[in-house]
Amino acid sequence: MAGIDALVRIGVLPVLSLFRPLEDTQLGSHPLPATADVAPVFAHLFSTVRNARINMNWVRDLSFAITPLEARFFAGDEARGAVGVGSQFYRTRLGTMTARNLSRLRRRRRVRKVSDSFDSSHL
């Protein structure tokens, strides 16, 4: 929780990744943490980021981590419905166009094939 506080103080949006031990590693037999143990950390993540007024909508749909917006489900009943002003923006016409254009830009910046990357770098 101190790490979350430190990152938020400097304006960084922290995300948390749940520990998943791999079978063929030294920690392969280590048990997964209990939900009761990690729930307060996720609740702290959401509350700290919300109180700092850091936009939570720019980082979403990560498959490898829990974002503060997703962590709100651990912060109690009042936080589950609290999505914030930013998400209401994306429901407007301007917000929809912004999200669509950002998605297009991200897709265009993605490397299609490894050979395309080498061709464009002239190596």
C-alpha beads as a LAMMPS data file, in Angstrom:
LAMMPS data file: protein, C-alpha beads

123 atoms
122 bonds

1 atom types
1 bond types

-500.0 500.0 xlo xhi
-500.0 500.0 ylo yhi
-500.0 500.0 zlo zhi

Masses

1 110.0

Atoms # bond

1 1 1 0.000 0.000 0.000
2 1 1 2.956 2.297 0.619
3 1 1 4.064 1.704 -2.978
4 1 1 0.618 2.687 -4.252
5 1 1 0.756 5.861 -2.169
6 1 1 4.237 6.722 -3.453
7 1 1 3.257 6.283 -7.105
8 1 1 0.055 8.280 -6.718
9 1 1 1.949 11.122 -4.997
10 1 1 4.077 11.592 -8.124
11 1 1 1.053 11.337 -10.429
12 1 1 1.507 7.772 -11.692
13 1 1 -1.537 5.556 -12.181
14 1 1 -0.586 2.255 -10.513
15 1 1 -1.946 -1.120 -11.606
16 1 1 -1.653 -4.354 -9.651
17 1 1 -0.890 -7.800 -10.961
18 1 1 -2.016 -10.829 -9.012
19 1 1 0.774 -13.300 -8.234
20 1 1 0.352 -16.480 -10.275
21 1 1 3.086 -19.043 -9.592
22 1 1 4.297 -21.077 -12.555
23 1 1 4.632 -24.820 -12.006
24 1 1 8.225 -25.219 -13.203
25 1 1 9.686 -22.410 -11.067
26 1 1 10.971 -22.227 -7.502
27 1 1 7.689 -20.667 -6.375
28 1 1 5.600 -23.195 -8.289
29 1 1 4.230 -24.770 -5.133
30 1 1 3.556 -21.417 -3.451
31 1 1 -0.187 -20.979 -2.780
32 1 1 -2.215 -18.203 -4.357
33 1 1 -3.067 -15.368 -1.978
34 1 1 -6.529 -15.477 -0.431
35 1 1 -9.131 -12.988 -1.600
36 1 1 -9.470 -11.676 1.944
37 1 1 -5.754 -10.820 1.907
38 1 1 -5.708 -8.924 -1.407
39 1 1 -9.108 -7.197 -1.238
40 1 1 -7.892 -4.413 1.105
41 1 1 -4.969 -3.693 -1.228
42 1 1 -7.283 -3.379 -4.244
43 1 1 -9.696 -1.208 -2.237
44 1 1 -6.771 1.025 -1.229
45 1 1 -5.696 1.263 -4.876
46 1 1 -9.112 2.518 -5.962
47 1 1 -9.583 4.922 -3.045
48 1 1 -6.115 6.442 -3.337
49 1 1 -6.325 7.003 -7.088
50 1 1 -9.849 8.429 -6.838
51 1 1 -8.871 10.809 -4.015
52 1 1 -5.868 11.989 -6.045
53 1 1 -8.212 12.635 -9.002
54 1 1 -6.048 10.685 -11.437
55 1 1 -7.952 9.661 -14.569
56 1 1 -8.616 5.929 -14.356
57 1 1 -10.140 5.574 -17.816
58 1 1 -6.927 5.809 -19.818
59 1 1 -5.731 2.433 -18.578
60 1 1 -8.412 -0.177 -19.031
61 1 1 -8.909 -3.668 -20.353
62 1 1 -5.487 -4.929 -19.297
63 1 1 -5.345 -8.705 -19.329
64 1 1 -2.357 -8.988 -16.980
65 1 1 -3.214 -6.500 -14.237
66 1 1 -6.002 -5.006 -12.148
67 1 1 -6.621 -1.328 -12.850
68 1 1 -7.975 1.061 -10.226
69 1 1 -11.277 1.163 -12.089
70 1 1 -11.613 -2.620 -11.749
71 1 1 -10.400 -2.487 -8.134
72 1 1 -13.466 -0.448 -7.163
73 1 1 -15.376 -3.705 -6.713
74 1 1 -13.252 -4.396 -3.625
75 1 1 -13.802 -0.923 -2.139
76 1 1 -17.368 -1.380 -0.921
77 1 1 -20.878 -0.822 -2.183
78 1 1 -20.609 2.951 -2.670
79 1 1 -17.540 2.574 -4.904
80 1 1 -19.054 -0.050 -7.206
81 1 1 -21.341 2.493 -8.804
82 1 1 -18.792 5.299 -8.729
83 1 1 -17.245 5.374 -12.154
84 1 1 -16.528 9.074 -12.338
85 1 1 -17.011 11.888 -14.779
86 1 1 -14.504 10.496 -17.279
87 1 1 -16.579 7.468 -18.115
88 1 1 -19.644 9.647 -18.640
89 1 1 -17.615 11.566 -21.203
90 1 1 -17.170 8.413 -23.275
91 1 1 -20.960 8.065 -23.465
92 1 1 -21.274 11.397 -25.262
93 1 1 -20.936 11.780 -29.008
94 1 1 -17.582 13.543 -28.655
95 1 1 -16.342 10.897 -26.224
96 1 1 -17.369 8.078 -28.540
97 1 1 -15.524 9.699 -31.445
98 1 1 -12.456 10.251 -29.249
99 1 1 -12.372 6.633 -28.091
100 1 1 -12.857 5.390 -31.652
101 1 1 -10.045 7.574 -33.001
102 1 1 -7.685 6.550 -30.208
103 1 1 -8.399 2.895 -30.989
104 1 1 -7.714 3.491 -34.695
105 1 1 -4.442 5.221 -33.858
106 1 1 -3.387 2.347 -31.595
107 1 1 -4.188 -0.209 -34.315
108 1 1 -2.248 1.750 -36.935
109 1 1 0.794 1.969 -34.674
110 1 1 0.802 -1.793 -34.109
111 1 1 3.384 -3.800 -36.071
112 1 1 1.534 -6.199 -38.351
113 1 1 4.413 -8.587 -39.124
114 1 1 7.992 -8.780 -37.976
115 1 1 9.147 -8.385 -41.579
116 1 1 7.202 -5.117 -41.835
117 1 1 9.118 -3.792 -38.855
118 1 1 12.461 -4.701 -40.434
119 1 1 11.441 -3.226 -43.784
120 1 1 10.423 0.081 -42.236
121 1 1 13.644 0.324 -40.210
122 1 1 15.776 -0.281 -43.359
123 1 1 18.039 -2.820 -41.603

Bonds

1 1 1 2
2 1 2 3
3 1 3 4
4 1 4 5
5 1 5 6
6 1 6 7
7 1 7 8
8 1 8 9
9 1 9 10
10 1 10 11
11 1 11 12
12 1 12 13
13 1 13 14
14 1 14 15
15 1 15 16
16 1 16 17
17 1 17 18
18 1 18 19
19 1 19 20
20 1 20 21
21 1 21 22
22 1 22 23
23 1 23 24
24 1 24 25
25 1 25 26
26 1 26 27
27 1 27 28
28 1 28 29
29 1 29 30
30 1 30 31
31 1 31 32
32 1 32 33
33 1 33 34
34 1 34 35
35 1 35 36
36 1 36 37
37 1 37 38
38 1 38 39
39 1 39 40
40 1 40 41
41 1 41 42
42 1 42 43
43 1 43 44
44 1 44 45
45 1 45 46
46 1 46 47
47 1 47 48
48 1 48 49
49 1 49 50
50 1 50 51
51 1 51 52
52 1 52 53
53 1 53 54
54 1 54 55
55 1 55 56
56 1 56 57
57 1 57 58
58 1 58 59
59 1 59 60
60 1 60 61
61 1 61 62
62 1 62 63
63 1 63 64
64 1 64 65
65 1 65 66
66 1 66 67
67 1 67 68
68 1 68 69
69 1 69 70
70 1 70 71
71 1 71 72
72 1 72 73
73 1 73 74
74 1 74 75
75 1 75 76
76 1 76 77
77 1 77 78
78 1 78 79
79 1 79 80
80 1 80 81
81 1 81 82
82 1 82 83
83 1 83 84
84 1 84 85
85 1 85 86
86 1 86 87
87 1 87 88
88 1 88 89
89 1 89 90
90 1 90 91
91 1 91 92
92 1 92 93
93 1 93 94
94 1 94 95
95 1 95 96
96 1 96 97
97 1 97 98
98 1 98 99
99 1 99 100
100 1 100 101
101 1 101 102
102 1 102 103
103 1 103 104
104 1 104 105
105 1 105 106
106 1 106 107
107 1 107 108
108 1 108 109
109 1 109 110
110 1 110 111
111 1 111 112
112 1 112 113
113 1 113 114
114 1 114 115
115 1 115 116
116 1 116 117
117 1 117 118
118 1 118 119
119 1 119 120
120 1 120 121
121 1 121 122
122 1 122 123
